[in-house]
Amino acid sequence: MNTQTIFQAGNSRVVSIPKSLLEELNFKLGQKVNVTKLDDESIVIKKVKTTPLSSAKTTSEFKKWLSDVLEEDAEVLDELAVR
């Protein structure tokens, strides 16, 4: 068990996680995590699972949606561009 101190960084309160524990859990700098308080007042930190957005299906669906939006709202978008 490691004892850590809560400190202030800007307007936030921060608890550091030892490098050895981060490496053991394969947590990376900038990675999103969920922090949950349990009934016994302990906390659990879990990685946020993400789904890749670069799949061909998602990309083609997005391109179709964007094309439709640009076509449907072309007049409004042209007017905003002038302002």
Beta strands, then each sheet from edge to edge (+ up, - down):
strand 1: 7-9
strand 2: 12-14
strand 3: 33-37
strand 4: 43-47
sheet 1: 1+ 2-
sheet 2: 3+ 4-
end
